[in-house]
Amino acid sequence: CKRAEVACPKVLAIANWSNLKDSDGNVHKKSETTKAGNVCTTSSCLFIEHVQGCTVRQYFEHRLESTATQDSPSSKRQRLEEGDDSNILQFKQQQDRVTTVIDSHTLCVAYNIGILVGKMHAAGVVHGDLTTSNIMIQNPPPPTNDITNQETEERSWEADLVLIDFGLATSTNSTIVTTAAAAASSNDASNNNKKPHKQQHSAEEKAVDLYVLERAFLSTHPESEPLVEEVLKGYREFFEGLGSNNDGSSEGVYGHVAKAIFNRLEQVRLRGRKRECFG
């Protein structure tokens, strides 16, 4: 991921258990017995970078809370006292319904999520557990009680996103190749029947990754369909921009990759709906 400029935690060190020492200087060795009865001492410990910030889920929930508290209780009470019964009923219904804040800031975060996931898939990595809790914002906007200052700061703010928790990640064939290699692979695909099958298998895994992220949005953040559309928009435009000219005259040599993935995504959605209906 790092080679493909995908924002993710850095791997700081990989240490064997036999190399770990406690505060007294004693060496700790961890042995494991395999099914064949052999003793294995190759257990290792992975040290990764600690990412500061908050998750995307926490940011969306904070936006919801900050929007709800912008209107003071006294002004709400005054509107209720001056309004008729229909206005009171409508106000209570709005209070009972919780929706996700859709504005320029949350849409921008969603669009950048699509670009980030596109970079990861182009590098040949499938996350396996894409949720808004596994995407972090390293530079969350600072909390402030002054609404005017808050709007000014958020207007110039752009989220710095990082993917975390690759415990279920798998690797597929990488999409980012040179133009010559892409032309060679297209020639091989026309002469070899096995090549398209491999591409379809990769598109299936990436489509499932997008479907998991889509379901995570809709189940965790109510009425977040516009955010999902923005994620998919950023994902599509990232692949369409790969290999294109700077003047925008070319769609890019990887536009067909996004089309194949989105075609698979529609099939995955159909399977998901059937599973929900018939179990």
Rosetta silent file (secondary structure, phi, psi, omega in degrees, C-alpha in Angstrom):
SEQUENCE: CKRAEVACPKVLAIANWSNLKDSDGNVHKKSETTKAGNVCTTSSCLFIEHVQGCTVRQYFEHRLESTATQDSPSSKRQRLEEGDDSNILQFKQQQDRVTTVIDSHTLCVAYNIGILVGKMHAAGVVHGDLTTSNIMIQNPPPPTNDITNQETEERSWEADLVLIDFGLATSTNSTIVTTAAAAASSNDASNNNKKPHKQQHSAEEKAVDLYVLERAFLSTHPESEPLVEEVLKGYREFFEGLGSNNDGSSEGVYGHVAKAIFNRLEQVRLRGRKRECFG
SCORE:     score description
SCORE:     0.000 S_00000001
   1 L     0.000  -42.693 -178.681    0.000    0.000    0.000 S_00000001
   2 L   -62.310  -36.667  179.481    2.772    2.448    0.872 S_00000001
   3 L   -64.765  -31.492  178.965    4.418    1.917   -2.526 S_00000001
   4 L   -91.618   12.682  178.772    1.148    2.876   -4.196 S_00000001
   5 L    60.826   36.781  173.890    0.830    5.964   -1.943 S_00000001
   6 L   -89.857  125.276 -178.319   -2.120    4.517   -0.050 S_00000001
   7 L   -70.318  114.299  178.673   -2.444    6.205    3.353 S_00000001
   8 L  -155.243  163.121 -179.459   -2.104    3.489    5.993 S_00000001
   9 L   -62.418  144.379  177.700   -0.104    2.958    9.227 S_00000001
  10 L   -78.448  143.904  172.575    3.609    2.358    8.816 S_00000001
  11 E   -85.705  114.775 -175.144    5.131   -0.957    9.849 S_00000001
  12 E   -85.894  -39.859 -177.618    7.823    0.028   12.352 S_00000001
  13 E  -164.036  154.997  171.616    9.331   -3.344   13.216 S_00000001
  14 E  -127.264  115.981 -174.245    8.827   -7.108   13.135 S_00000001
  15 E  -121.893  140.124  173.221   10.404   -8.860   16.111 S_00000001
  16 E   -76.067  151.861  177.815   10.654  -12.522   17.069 S_00000001
  17 H   -60.720  -31.594 -178.423    9.516  -13.490   20.551 S_00000001
  18 H   -68.496  -17.405 -179.654   13.017  -14.769   21.266 S_00000001
  19 H   -94.368   -3.021 -177.023   14.345  -11.233   20.785 S_00000001
  20 E   -89.673  137.094 -179.987   11.934   -9.620   23.276 S_00000001
  21 E  -127.094  148.783  177.565   13.160   -8.792   26.776 S_00000001
  22 L   -88.275 -171.119 -176.922   11.332   -7.538   29.834 S_00000001
  23 L   -65.852  -23.924  178.729   12.405   -4.726   32.145 S_00000001
  24 L   -87.497   -1.386  179.579   14.779   -7.092   34.004 S_00000001
  25 L    87.516    7.402  179.344   16.557   -8.098   30.815 S_00000001
  26 L   -80.370  139.601 -179.052   15.126  -11.625   30.733 S_00000001
  27 E   -86.158  131.710  178.157   14.529  -13.118   27.307 S_00000001
  28 E  -102.162  125.511  175.883   11.002  -14.363   26.631 S_00000001
  29 L  -117.098  131.559  179.574   10.616  -17.298   24.278 S_00000001
  30 L  -113.134  119.267 -178.555    7.237  -18.404   23.042 S_00000001
  31 L  -108.915  143.819  177.046    6.999  -21.957   21.726 S_00000001
  32 E  -127.476  141.420  179.789    4.122  -23.461   19.799 S_00000001
  33 E  -103.219  123.740 -179.682    3.488  -27.149   19.103 S_00000001
  34 L   -80.171  175.017  179.800    2.226  -27.998   15.636 S_00000001
  35 L   -63.750  -29.608  179.841   -0.154  -30.832   14.768 S_00000001
  36 L   -79.033   -2.732  179.288    2.800  -32.983   13.808 S_00000001
  37 L    91.019    1.281  179.758    4.258  -32.583   17.291 S_00000001
  38 L   -82.343  143.829  179.063    7.112  -30.326   16.224 S_00000001
  39 E   -88.796  124.396 -178.211    7.999  -27.351   18.405 S_00000001
  40 E  -113.755  129.346 -179.210    7.873  -24.051   16.525 S_00000001
  41 L  -120.763   35.207 -175.779    9.520  -20.903   17.912 S_00000001
  42 L  -102.832   16.128  178.241    8.884  -18.567   14.962 S_00000001
  43 L   -64.448  139.416 -175.392    6.119  -16.477   16.562 S_00000001
  44 E  -128.244  164.537  178.435    6.615  -12.797   15.830 S_00000001
  45 E  -123.567  131.552 -177.517    5.304   -9.451   17.006 S_00000001
  46 E  -104.449  125.588  178.330    4.323   -6.677   14.599 S_00000001
  47 E  -107.857  121.721 -179.556    4.800   -3.047   15.619 S_00000001
  48 E  -122.764  164.856 -177.559    2.845   -0.481   13.598 S_00000001
  49 L   -67.617  139.061  173.587    2.414    3.271   13.728 S_00000001
  50 L   -85.238  122.139 -176.540   -0.145    4.745   16.114 S_00000001
  51 L   -94.293  121.462  176.505   -2.507    6.960   14.120 S_00000001
  52 L   -81.366  153.124  175.702   -3.735   10.075   15.890 S_00000001
  53 L   126.033 -152.715  179.778   -7.169   11.491   15.194 S_00000001
  54 E  -135.098  162.537  176.999  -10.707   10.127   15.040 S_00000001
  55 E   -78.568  161.952  176.925  -12.578    7.644   12.884 S_00000001
  56 H   -62.617  -35.948  177.493  -14.864    8.752   10.081 S_00000001
  57 H   -61.168  -44.967  178.729  -17.771    7.346   12.072 S_00000001
  58 H   -63.581  -37.166  179.437  -16.897    9.541   15.044 S_00000001
  59 H   -65.424  -45.349  179.384  -16.600   12.576   12.764 S_00000001
  60 H   -62.566  -41.060  179.134  -20.033   12.012   11.205 S_00000001
  61 H   -67.531  -36.434  177.014  -21.582   11.529   14.658 S_00000001
  62 H   -66.221  -38.585  177.130  -19.846   14.680   15.926 S_00000001
  63 H   -61.953  -37.861  179.069  -21.210   16.631   12.945 S_00000001
  64 H   -65.772  -43.927 -179.704  -24.675   15.404   13.866 S_00000001
  65 H   -67.440  -42.016 -177.984  -24.283   16.467   17.499 S_00000001
  66 H   -67.036  -35.268  177.482  -22.776   19.874   16.652 S_00000001
  67 H   -68.217  -37.024 -178.862  -25.597   20.596   14.194 S_00000001
  68 H   -70.073  -29.189 -176.820  -28.210   19.643   16.782 S_00000001
  69 H   -91.576   -3.283  178.763  -26.691   21.952   19.431 S_00000001
  70 L   -68.162  -27.847  179.569  -26.422   25.013   17.190 S_00000001
  71 L   -94.096  117.808 -174.935  -30.066   25.816   17.925 S_00000001
  72 L   -69.736  151.828  178.019  -30.432   26.876   21.568 S_00000001
  73 H   -60.554  -33.521 -179.117  -33.200   25.341   23.739 S_00000001
  74 H   -64.982  -40.751  179.513  -34.687   28.799   24.419 S_00000001
  75 H   -68.942  -35.204  176.249  -35.228   29.510   20.707 S_00000001
  76 H   -64.121  -42.698 -179.270  -36.799   26.071   20.239 S_00000001
  77 H   -64.135  -37.577 -179.922  -39.136   26.693   23.181 S_00000001
  78 H   -66.061  -41.034  178.966  -40.114   30.074   21.766 S_00000001
  79 H   -64.466  -36.888  178.720  -40.969   28.575   18.371 S_00000001
  80 H   -67.581  -39.028 -179.492  -43.106   25.943   20.074 S_00000001
  81 H   -69.199  -33.618 -178.187  -44.978   28.539   22.120 S_00000001
  82 H   -85.048  -20.563 -175.985  -45.662   30.709   19.073 S_00000001
  83 L   -85.433  170.054  177.594  -46.573   27.860   16.720 S_00000001
  84 L   -91.258 -174.202 -176.578  -49.807   25.926   16.322 S_00000001
  85 H   -64.949  -36.226 -179.075  -50.423   22.254   17.023 S_00000001
  86 H   -65.592  -39.709  177.854  -49.325   21.149   13.554 S_00000001
  87 H   -66.350  -37.088  178.703  -45.951   22.869   13.939 S_00000001
  88 H   -65.186  -42.992  179.726  -45.460   21.278   17.351 S_00000001
  89 H   -65.025  -41.793  178.880  -46.192   17.810   15.961 S_00000001
  90 H   -64.365  -39.752  179.204  -43.854   18.360   13.030 S_00000001
  91 H   -64.004  -42.520  179.921  -41.087   19.564   15.345 S_00000001
  92 H   -65.090  -37.439  178.127  -41.433   16.516   17.590 S_00000001
  93 H   -65.644  -38.361  177.111  -41.255   14.186   14.588 S_00000001
  94 H   -66.791  -34.697  179.034  -38.060   15.879   13.426 S_00000001
  95 H   -68.871  -35.207 -178.862  -36.592   15.503   16.900 S_00000001
  96 H   -74.482  -25.337 -177.360  -37.371   11.768   16.965 S_00000001
  97 L   -91.699  127.722  179.510  -35.779   11.127   13.561 S_00000001
  98 L  -105.564  123.566  179.518  -31.986   10.922   13.458 S_00000001
  99 L  -126.807  159.066  178.217  -30.356   11.621   10.101 S_00000001
 100 L   -83.316  139.829  179.654  -26.792   12.000    8.916 S_00000001
 101 L   -70.828  124.261  177.476  -25.582   15.513    8.159 S_00000001
 102 L  -114.492  106.236  176.565  -25.153   15.983    4.405 S_00000001
 103 L  -145.150 -172.772 -175.915  -23.161   19.089    3.552 S_00000001
 104 H   -62.785  -31.108 -177.089  -20.066   20.095    1.605 S_00000001
 105 H   -75.251  -47.735  179.487  -17.733   18.818    4.322 S_00000001
 106 H   -67.745  -35.072  176.800  -19.209   15.334    4.750 S_00000001
 107 H   -66.071  -37.051  177.809  -19.559   14.962    0.979 S_00000001
 108 H   -66.102  -40.791  177.162  -15.892   15.893    0.561 S_00000001
 109 H   -62.221  -43.590  179.501  -14.877   13.283    3.141 S_00000001
 110 H   -63.328  -41.663  178.884  -16.968   10.662    1.331 S_00000001
 111 H   -62.165  -43.125  179.160  -15.433   11.568   -2.036 S_00000001
 112 H   -67.671  -29.245  174.531  -11.908   11.258   -0.618 S_00000001
 113 H   -62.909  -42.575  177.851  -12.840    7.867    0.852 S_00000001
 114 H   -60.891  -41.296  178.006  -13.675    6.703   -2.664 S_00000001
 115 H   -65.087  -42.304 -178.490  -10.312    7.892   -3.959 S_00000001
 116 H   -64.050  -44.583  178.310   -8.481    6.210   -1.063 S_00000001
 117 H   -65.768  -36.477  176.563  -10.248    2.873   -1.603 S_00000001
 118 H   -62.110  -42.290  176.695   -9.556    3.163   -5.326 S_00000001
 119 H   -60.896  -41.865 -179.441   -5.831    3.574   -4.657 S_00000001
 120 H   -64.515  -45.192  179.413   -5.867    0.520   -2.411 S_00000001
 121 H   -66.675  -36.794  178.226   -7.668   -1.626   -4.987 S_00000001
 122 H   -65.080  -27.706  177.640   -5.393   -0.385   -7.763 S_00000001
 123 L   -80.527   -3.410  178.117   -2.448   -1.556   -5.667 S_00000001
 124 L    87.344   25.855 -179.331   -3.950   -5.055   -5.586 S_00000001
 125 E  -119.672  130.544  173.743   -5.155   -5.026   -1.965 S_00000001
 126 E  -109.351  124.475 -172.226   -8.683   -5.915   -0.801 S_00000001
 127 L   -69.135  -48.900  178.960   -9.398   -4.679    2.734 S_00000001
 128 L    91.132  -17.289 -179.552  -12.078   -7.181    3.712 S_00000001
 129 L  -149.748   56.635 -178.289  -13.637   -5.048    6.476 S_00000001
 130 L   -78.488  111.901  174.062  -14.272   -1.590    5.070 S_00000001
 131 L  -138.586  168.409  177.079  -16.354    0.429    7.521 S_00000001
 132 L   -71.113  -11.177  175.205  -16.348    4.036    8.670 S_00000001
 133 L   -85.186  -14.025  179.880  -14.735    2.786   11.895 S_00000001
 134 L  -106.184   15.963  172.842  -11.710    1.497    9.960 S_00000001
 135 E  -126.561  122.677 -175.022  -11.003    4.800    8.211 S_00000001
 136 E  -108.482  153.762  173.467   -9.437    7.513   10.334 S_00000001
 137 E  -109.772  114.389 -175.919   -9.120   11.272    9.980 S_00000001
 138 L   -73.668  -25.153 -176.026   -5.683   12.388   11.145 S_00000001
 139 L  -123.931   61.945  179.667   -6.596   16.078   11.267 S_00000001
 140 L   -61.079  146.228 -179.814  -10.145   16.353   12.663 S_00000001
 141 L   -63.395  138.074 -178.360  -11.375   19.950   12.886 S_00000001
 142 L   -66.773  138.891  178.153  -10.810   21.401   16.355 S_00000001
 143 L   -70.270  141.368  178.389  -13.968   21.770   18.467 S_00000001
 144 L  -149.658  148.726  179.326  -15.058   25.324   19.136 S_00000001
 145 L   -87.388  -14.842 -179.854  -18.098   26.984   20.662 S_00000001
 146 L   -86.044  111.708 -175.940  -17.967   29.932   18.295 S_00000001
 147 H   -64.506  -37.620 -178.844  -20.129   29.003   15.296 S_00000001
 148 H   -64.587  -46.457  178.546  -18.648   31.739   13.097 S_00000001
 149 H   -65.923  -35.839  179.631  -15.069   30.635   13.734 S_00000001
 150 H   -63.043  -43.342  179.345  -16.072   26.997   13.286 S_00000001
 151 H   -65.700  -36.920  179.811  -17.524   27.671    9.831 S_00000001
 152 H   -67.078  -42.368 -179.594  -14.409   29.631    8.817 S_00000001
 153 H   -68.280  -40.875 -178.264  -12.059   26.848    9.950 S_00000001
 154 H   -71.595  -24.109  179.376  -14.073   24.069    8.304 S_00000001
 155 H   -66.269  -33.787  179.127  -14.236   25.974    5.030 S_00000001
 156 L   -98.202    5.557 -176.875  -10.451   25.670    4.673 S_00000001
 157 L   -90.855  139.071  175.167  -10.276   22.194    6.223 S_00000001
 158 L  -134.288  128.314 -172.912   -9.612   19.056    4.172 S_00000001
 159 L   -69.176  136.490  174.265   -9.644   15.617    5.766 S_00000001
 160 L  -103.102   99.830 -171.194   -6.414   13.592    5.843 S_00000001
 161 E   -90.951  147.454  178.660   -7.706    9.998    5.661 S_00000001
 162 E  -139.648  132.107  174.857   -5.907    6.820    6.716 S_00000001
 163 E   -84.633  137.088  178.917   -7.009    3.196    6.292 S_00000001
 164 L  -131.665  173.876  174.119   -6.530    0.959    9.342 S_00000001
 165 L    59.723   73.778  178.597   -7.199   -2.621   10.486 S_00000001
 166 L   -96.300   29.299 -177.131   -5.912   -4.795    7.640 S_00000001
 167 L   -65.093  -27.342  179.925   -6.450   -8.020    9.608 S_00000001
 168 L  -107.431   13.282 -175.979   -8.788   -9.454    6.940 S_00000001
 169 L   -72.783  148.049  174.732   -6.960   -7.996    3.937 S_00000001
 170 E  -132.775  163.099 -179.402   -6.002  -10.098    0.936 S_00000001
 171 E  -109.755  142.066  175.931   -3.944   -9.361   -2.153 S_00000001
 172 L  -125.221 -171.880  177.090   -5.105   -9.584   -5.753 S_00000001
 173 L   -70.664  136.324 -178.072   -3.513   -8.705   -9.063 S_00000001
 174 L   -71.707  144.272  179.248   -2.319   -5.122   -9.105 S_00000001
 175 L   -92.442  -30.491 -175.878   -4.044   -2.683  -11.459 S_00000001
 176 L   -78.420  106.620  177.019   -1.306   -0.037  -11.584 S_00000001
 177 L  -136.777  172.755  178.425    1.029   -1.033  -14.412 S_00000001
 178 L   -75.919  165.162 -179.617    2.824    0.793  -17.179 S_00000001
 179 H   -63.492  -38.225  179.033    1.097    1.588  -20.461 S_00000001
 180 H   -65.210  -40.594  178.784    3.262   -0.942  -22.293 S_00000001
 181 H   -67.199  -34.912  178.305    2.400   -3.638  -19.777 S_00000001
 182 H   -66.194  -39.716  177.926   -1.275   -2.806  -20.097 S_00000001
 183 H   -66.646  -38.747  178.832   -1.090   -3.199  -23.860 S_00000001
 184 H   -66.119  -38.955 -179.748    0.772   -6.484  -23.470 S_00000001
 185 H   -67.780  -34.256  178.249   -1.788   -7.794  -20.999 S_00000001
 186 H   -67.690  -35.088  176.649   -4.635   -6.908  -23.375 S_00000001
 187 H   -68.327  -38.143  178.055   -2.895   -8.886  -26.149 S_00000001
 188 H   -65.973  -36.190 -178.739   -2.431  -11.832  -23.798 S_00000001
 189 H   -65.419  -33.172  179.086   -6.097  -11.703  -22.832 S_00000001
 190 H   -73.783  -24.258 -179.033   -7.128  -12.052  -26.477 S_00000001
 191 H  -100.694  -11.022 -175.855   -4.875  -15.095  -26.906 S_00000001
 192 L  -129.080  124.303 -177.931   -5.417  -16.725  -23.507 S_00000001
 193 L   -74.453  -17.383 -176.454   -8.806  -17.716  -22.117 S_00000001
 194 H   -81.368  -22.589 -175.675   -7.546  -17.808  -18.514 S_00000001
 195 H   -65.848  -47.472  178.560   -6.627  -14.123  -18.341 S_00000001
 196 H   -61.030  -33.161  179.120  -10.185  -12.695  -18.365 S_00000001
 197 H   -63.099  -38.886  178.933  -11.180  -15.150  -15.636 S_00000001
 198 H   -65.881  -40.204  178.593   -8.450  -13.779  -13.380 S_00000001
 199 H   -65.235  -39.708  178.988   -9.588  -10.209  -14.022 S_00000001
 200 H   -65.148  -38.496  178.573  -13.203  -11.152  -13.247 S_00000001
 201 H   -63.672  -40.108  178.392  -12.129  -12.807  -10.008 S_00000001
 202 H   -66.145  -41.541  179.364  -10.282   -9.637   -8.970 S_00000001
 203 H   -63.915  -36.006  178.436  -13.299   -7.471   -9.857 S_00000001
 204 H   -62.334  -46.131 -178.868  -15.538   -9.720   -7.748 S_00000001
 205 H   -64.897  -40.552  179.866  -13.379   -9.288   -4.622 S_00000001
 206 H   -71.146  -34.294  176.643  -13.178   -5.528   -5.044 S_00000001
 207 H   -66.031  -39.866  176.466  -16.917   -5.286   -5.664 S_00000001
 208 H   -63.209  -38.479  176.833  -17.577   -7.183   -2.430 S_00000001
 209 H   -59.449  -45.028  178.421  -15.252   -4.724   -0.665 S_00000001
 210 H   -66.473  -36.818 -179.740  -17.325   -1.809   -1.971 S_00000001
 211 H   -65.956  -40.053  177.355  -20.565   -3.559   -1.036 S_00000001
 212 H   -61.753  -42.757  178.405  -19.371   -4.042    2.553 S_00000001
 213 H   -65.603  -40.446  178.760  -18.516   -0.323    2.750 S_00000001
 214 H   -61.812  -45.804  179.220  -21.879    0.608    1.243 S_00000001
 215 H   -66.973  -33.564  177.885  -23.785   -1.507    3.764 S_00000001
 216 H   -64.706  -40.854  176.875  -21.679   -0.098    6.600 S_00000001
 217 H   -61.591  -51.243 -172.526  -22.679    3.440    5.608 S_00000001
 218 H   -69.564  -30.577 -178.919  -26.380    2.657    5.314 S_00000001
 219 H   -85.392  -28.641 -176.939  -26.581    0.634    8.539 S_00000001
 220 H   -94.171  -34.806 -175.258  -24.465    2.946   10.712 S_00000001
 221 L  -120.236  102.466 -176.419  -25.400    6.375    9.341 S_00000001
 222 L   -58.982  139.788  176.460  -29.149    6.807    8.642 S_00000001
 223 L    54.928   44.514 -179.635  -30.135    8.345    5.309 S_00000001
 224 L  -102.617   24.286  179.969  -26.527    8.489    4.098 S_00000001
 225 H   -56.707  -40.816  177.473  -27.317    7.524    0.485 S_00000001
 226 H   -61.159  -33.210  178.072  -25.797   10.803   -0.873 S_00000001
 227 H   -68.918  -39.677  177.793  -22.543    9.966    0.918 S_00000001
 228 H   -62.330  -43.403  178.267  -22.483    6.476   -0.619 S_00000001
 229 H   -61.534  -36.360  179.187  -22.991    7.984   -4.066 S_00000001
 230 H   -70.685  -36.407  175.850  -20.102   10.366   -3.441 S_00000001
 231 H   -60.768  -48.690 -179.108  -17.844    7.488   -2.362 S_00000001
 232 H   -66.689  -32.669  176.818  -18.599    5.583   -5.566 S_00000001
 233 H   -64.440  -46.757  178.132  -18.125    8.771   -7.597 S_00000001
 234 H   -63.112  -37.379  179.072  -14.649    9.307   -6.148 S_00000001
 235 H   -64.107  -47.177 -178.620  -13.798    5.639   -6.727 S_00000001
 236 H   -64.857  -45.822 -177.086  -14.899    5.749  -10.376 S_00000001
 237 H   -68.371  -26.747  175.698  -13.188    9.031  -11.162 S_00000001
 238 H   -64.083  -47.509 -178.983   -9.931    7.801   -9.625 S_00000001
 239 H   -68.770  -36.919  178.580   -9.757    4.853  -12.037 S_00000001
 240 H   -66.703  -27.098  179.754  -10.888    6.985  -14.970 S_00000001
 241 H   -83.870  -12.996  179.814   -8.079    9.442  -14.199 S_00000001
 242 L   -68.522  123.700  176.752   -5.360    6.766  -14.147 S_00000001
 243 L    78.155    3.273  179.822   -3.190    7.101  -17.234 S_00000001
 244 L   -83.028  162.003  177.317   -5.222    9.981  -18.664 S_00000001
 245 L   -74.166  153.841 -179.227   -3.694   13.129  -20.115 S_00000001
 246 L   -64.881  -25.438 -179.319   -3.461   16.201  -17.927 S_00000001
 247 L   -83.203   -0.163  177.171   -5.697   18.148  -20.308 S_00000001
 248 L    78.435   12.262 -178.276   -8.502   15.635  -19.767 S_00000001
 249 L   -76.597  -16.530 -178.892   -8.594   14.594  -23.430 S_00000001
 250 L  -121.333  142.377  179.555   -8.270   10.906  -22.543 S_00000001
 251 L   -73.455  -21.889 -176.811  -10.424    8.855  -20.192 S_00000001
 252 L   104.848  152.154 -175.551   -7.405    6.802  -19.131 S_00000001
 253 L   -80.788   -4.051 -177.134   -6.387    3.231  -19.785 S_00000001
 254 L  -112.210   12.325  178.394   -8.032    1.983  -16.575 S_00000001
 255 H   -62.382  -32.410 -179.714  -11.583    3.223  -17.142 S_00000001
 256 H   -68.945  -24.574  179.524  -12.644   -0.304  -18.075 S_00000001
 257 H   -65.428  -46.040  178.558  -11.468   -1.550  -14.672 S_00000001
 258 H   -62.771  -39.515  178.996  -13.996    0.611  -12.833 S_00000001
 259 H   -61.893  -42.825  179.620  -16.744   -0.482  -15.238 S_00000001
 260 H   -64.282  -40.093 -179.219  -15.992   -4.155  -14.570 S_00000001
 261 H   -67.634  -41.523 -179.455  -15.998   -3.596  -10.802 S_00000001
 262 H   -70.555  -31.714  173.578  -19.290   -1.676  -10.867 S_00000001
 263 H   -63.459  -41.452  177.105  -20.892   -4.366  -13.036 S_00000001
 264 H   -67.169  -35.340  179.980  -19.866   -6.902  -10.416 S_00000001
 265 H   -61.906  -38.744  177.513  -21.143   -4.608   -7.664 S_00000001
 266 H   -62.789  -39.304  178.649  -24.632   -4.726   -9.180 S_00000001
 267 H   -67.603  -39.412  178.342  -24.518   -8.533   -9.112 S_00000001
 268 H   -64.578  -38.621  177.695  -23.328   -8.532   -5.500 S_00000001
 269 H   -62.767  -41.884  178.876  -26.200   -6.215   -4.558 S_00000001
 270 H   -62.385  -41.881  178.077  -28.700   -8.580   -6.185 S_00000001
 271 H   -64.380  -37.775  178.727  -27.286  -11.511   -4.244 S_00000001
 272 H   -65.370  -39.857  178.159  -27.493   -9.459   -1.049 S_00000001
 273 H   -65.890  -39.393  178.316  -31.148   -8.605   -1.661 S_00000001
 274 H   -64.803  -38.165  179.807  -32.012  -12.249   -2.302 S_00000001
 275 H   -66.160  -36.981  178.944  -30.263  -13.239    0.909 S_00000001
 276 H   -69.766  -33.032 -177.650  -32.275  -10.633    2.847 S_00000001
 277 H   -81.062  -43.095 -171.996  -35.564  -11.816    1.332 S_00000001
 278 H  -111.356   -5.785  178.302  -35.127  -15.591    1.410 S_00000001
 279 L    79.958    0.000    0.000  -32.343  -16.082    3.963 S_00000001
